[in-house]
Amino acid sequence: MNIRLHPHARDRLAERGVSEEEIFNTVREGEKFSAKFGRTGFRRNFAFNQEWRGRRYANKQVEAYAVEENGWLVITVIARFF
């Protein structure tokens, strides 16, 4: 499966605490759902057990929003820590 990152998604990786590997795993193995503007969302939970912005979290949920274009082109990424 071909998965590419849009420059916007790549620019947001560090500020949102997500790695490229997590995005690729989310698209390959995560839950798939319909999203706005004809996009497809992918969601996956990861064990985190680390500190993020001064607080410790057990889990991280990664959501990747993509369009199908010669594989998947990931437009943006969101992370939730809990």
ABEGO torsion letter per residue (X at the ends): XBBBBBAAAAAAAAAAGBBAAAAAAAAAABBBBBBBGGBBBBBBBBBAGBBBGGBBBABBBBBBBBBBBGEBBBABBBBBBX
